[in-house]
Each structure stands twice: as C-alpha cells, then as structure tokens.
Amino acid sequence: MPYFNSSAIARAEYNPQTAVLKIWFVDSGGPYDYFDVPQHIYDGLCRAWSKGTYYNDHIRHQYGNG
C-alpha cells in the first residue's frame, strides 16, 4: 500500500479482485472506500503529480463511496 507525499492524500490501497479503492486523507483520515474503480484509475492516482487534483478530477464524483 503506497504512502504518498501529498498534502491531501496520505495513502491508498487497491484490490483488483473487488475493484475497491481505499483512500486515507491527510485531514479526515479514512479509509474511505470507492467501488468499481478500474485498475487504470488507481495507477493514475499513483502516478499523478498532484494526488488531490487527480482525486477531484477522476475519483471523487465518479465512484461510489461507502
């Protein structure tokens, strides 16, 4: 599970069998679960220069959070 050097997201974990992405935020903790997330979205988050911007643009409103 990678830890990020980000002011918004502390770490993330992805399970490819269930397509669940877990995100821990710097300010609000977590984990917060996002469902039916494709592998390429998780990979994009890991590669993104700005984790917070990538989250807002590609994850926040596109995938269910429980």
N, C-alpha and C positions, 0 to 999 in steps of 0.2 A: 504494500500500500504506500504510494508515494506521499511524501510530505512536500508542500510547496513553499517557496519563498515568495509569499503573496500577502498583500495587506487585506485581502478579502477571504481567501480560501486556505485553510490550514492543511487539509489533506483530502484525498479522495480514494475510493475503493470501488472496483468494478467487478461484477460477477458475470462472465459471458454466458453461463448456462441459464441464468434467470433474467439477464439484461437489466439488472438493478445496479444503479449508480448511487453510492453513498457519498455524501459530501459533508465535511466538517468545516464550519465557517469560523473565522477568527473571532468575530464578535459574539455570535449567537450559539456557537458550539454545534452540536449535532450528535449523531449523524442524522441527516435528512435524506430520505430515500426517494429516488426518481426511477420510475418504472418504464419498461420497454425502450430503453436507451440503446441505440446501436453502438457497436464497438468503435466505429469511427468518430463518434461524438466524444467518447471518453478519451480516445487517442488525441483528438484535437484539443481537449482540455489540458492534457498533459504537456502538449507541445506549445500551447498558447503563451505568448509573451505576457499578456495580461489575463490572468485567470478570471478575475471579476468581470471583465468585459466579455470574455468568451462565455462565461456562465450566463450573463444577461442576454447575450445575443443568440445563444444556441440551446440553452437548457431551461432556464427559469420558467418560461411560459409554455414551452413545447412539450414537457413531460410531466406526468402526474407526480405529485409529491404527497407522501403519506406520513 
